[in-house]
Amino acid sequence: MDRNTDTSQKELRSVAFIGLGIMGGPMAANLVRAGYRVTGYNRSRAAVDRLVEAGGHAASSVAEAVADAHAVITMLPADAEVTEVVLGEGGVLEHARSGSLFIDMSTISPRTATALGEAGREHGVGVLDAPVSGGEAGAVEGVLSIMAGGDAEDFERAAPLFDALGTTVVHVGPHGAGQTVKAANQLVVAVNIQALAEAVVFLEQAGADLPAALTVLGGGLAGSTVLNRKKETMLNRDFAPGFRIDLHHKDLGIVTDTAREIGAVLPAGALVAQLLSSCRANGEGGLDHSALLRGVERLSGRGSSHWNR
């Protein structure tokens, strides 16, 4: 498909971006660089100021950001925030232009995404649930993987926007399908990080040359994007958040709740969900999800001497 038609560019030339955090901030800046007029709103004014410095525009409320936008994008922490911003008083659908497009790129439950699609239809607004994968680095570099649910026509309209944000962009089905695929993505990522963390402890406990071992693993069947992206954080025990444990814990809750609804049995997913809960109970919810390594080290009696290296 040709994603760069002039018609699509003109239709969506003005974008409201709500939620300018670790992921949303660089995504909005990439849209500015792609030539869109981007108006940002965030509860923290500092995030809005950074967008202005990048060439965007500031709004003091959701209503102000949305009023003249052809497309509205939200990148928010969870279902409650998305529901409030979109459906609440002064929210997106109350102020969005008829015929505009609303794209939620947060990670929320498929059920909520489906409800937003229905609400948008009632307001004459096209809706896509289009969560992303790739973490902070992918957001900054504009190489995110985007999985979109909703009507095919709306996906076609949004395609030029998506091309400014990611390199793997796929329409995966109707409303809610994007969030279902994202839940599967978060399951795979969490299990991979846990496996990598266990391998690190196993190798160190055996006295192996850890950097050399991870290099070899990365070149074989054990290689993965998770290993490539998280190897240095684990080697250096530098768990500055790219994607926080708190958020991955929330996402695994979506996975386990949805699995229960549809009758899917996910034993590894359920285990990693509990290990993420353990990290949070130990005060590590604000750390990067690669800090699952700390949990494995605790279980192996290795403790804080390894964390502060």
C-alpha positions, 0 to 999 in steps of 0.5 A: 500500500502507498502510505504517502498519498497527498490526500492523507497528508492534507487530511491529517496535517494538524495533530493533537498529542496528549501524553508526552512522557517517556514514549509520547514526548519523542513520538510527538517530536518525530511528528513535528520533524515529519512536517505535521503541526503538533499541539501537545498537552500533558499534565506536567508542563515541562513535557509540553515545553520540551515539545515546543522547543522541538517545534511543536505548540502548547495547549493548556487543556485537552479541549484546547489541544483537540479543537482544531486537530484533524487527528488526536493521539493519546499515549497514556499510562493505563485504562483509567487515564485513557477513559478519563481523557477521552470520555470524561468531561472536557475530553477528546470526544466532547471537543473533537471535530466531526470526521477527525481521527482519534488514535490511542497508542497507549497500552490498555485492555482490548475491552476498553479499546472496543468501547472507545471505538463504539463511542467514537462512532457515536460522535462521528470520529474514527478510532484506532487502537494502535499500541506500540512496541520498541521502548524508549529507544524505538520511540526516539529513533522512530522505529516502533512496531505499531499494531492497529485495530479498527476500520481499514479506512481509518488505518489508511488515513493514519498510515502517513502518521504511523510512518513517521513513528515506526517501521513495522506498521500492521493493521491487525483487525477490528477495534480491540485487535491492536490491544490484543496483539500488544498484550501478546507482545508484552507476554513475549517480552516479559518472558524473554526478559525473565529468561535473560535475567536467569541466564545472567545469574546462571552464567555469573554463578558458574564463573563464565565471562558474562559479556563474552557469553551474551555476545555468543548467545546473541549470535545464535538461536537465543538471540533476540531484540530483548537481549540486544536492548537489555544486555548492557542494562543487565551487565551494568546493573543500570536500571534507569527506566525505559519501560517501568516495571509498574507499567509491565506489571499493569500489562501482564494484568491485562494479559492474565485477565484477558486469558481468563476471559477467553479460556487461554492457559498461560503458565509462564505469563502467570509466573512472570506476572507474579515475579513483577509483583515481587519486584514492585513489593520490593520497591522496584516498580519505578525501575526498568523492567530489566530489573527482573534481574534483581528478583532472580538475584534475590532468589539466588542469594546474591543481593544488593552487592551486585546491584551497585556495581 
